[in-house]
Amino acid sequence: MSKAILVIDEMPNKCCDCPYSAERYCRLDMKKFPQGRKRKDCPLRPLPQRIPIDNDSQTLDCMAIGWNACINEITGETE
């Protein structure tokens, strides 16, 4: 089975604010969620941050460039 990514514009602070909630149930895993807060075992994970790159440096960090390219590919953005 292959992996998939679900990207939403903003991470909700409460389950009831999530676009994947339906009458106190999460539509991603069909678990009941608490009223007015977010489940501790929420299936959504925040997107990792880009790593700052110092363009003035003699050697660019290849790992940071690759990491940021992956984040850009997921979000469809450019730096």
N, C-alpha and C positions, 0 to 999 in steps of 0.2 A: 504494500500500500504506500502511496506517495504522500508527502507532506503538503500542507496548504497554509496560506496566511490569509487572515481576515484583517483588513485595515479600516478603521473608522477614524473620522476626523478628530474627535476629542474623546479622551478616556472619561467615562462618567464617574462621578463621585459616589453615586448611589445607584443601586440596582434598578430602582423605579425610573431613573433618568436614562437608562440604557435602551438603545433601539432594539435590543434583543430580549427585552422583558415582555412578558405576557401574563397579566393577572397573577402576580406574585410568583411566577415561574420563569426561569431562565430558558430561553428557546435554544441556547447552545448545548446545554446538558440536561435540561428538564428537571433541575433541582429547584426547590422552593427557596426564595430569598427573603431576608429580613426586611421589615418595613422601615424605610427612612435611612438605611445605611447600605454599605456594600458588603457582600459576602467575603469572608477571608479567603475562601478557595475559588474566587472568581476565575473563570477560564480565560478571560482577557488579560493580556500582559502588556505593559507599556513598551513602546518602541524604544530601543536603546538610543542614546544621544550620539551625535556625531563627535568625533575626536578632533579637537582643534589642531590645525597644522600651521607651523611657523614657516611661512613662505620665505622668510629672510635667511633661514638656516641653509647651510651648505648642502646638507643631506636631508631630503624629505623622508619622513617616516613611512615606509612602504606599507606597514600594517595599517596605519591610520588612513592612508589613501584608499586601500582596499576596503576597510571597514566603512568609510564614508560612501564609497561607491555602492556598496550593498544597501545602505540606508537610502541612498538616492534612488536606487532601482525599485525598492519597495514603495517609496512615497511618490515616485514620479517627479521628484524635484531635482534641481541642480543647486550647487552651492553658490 
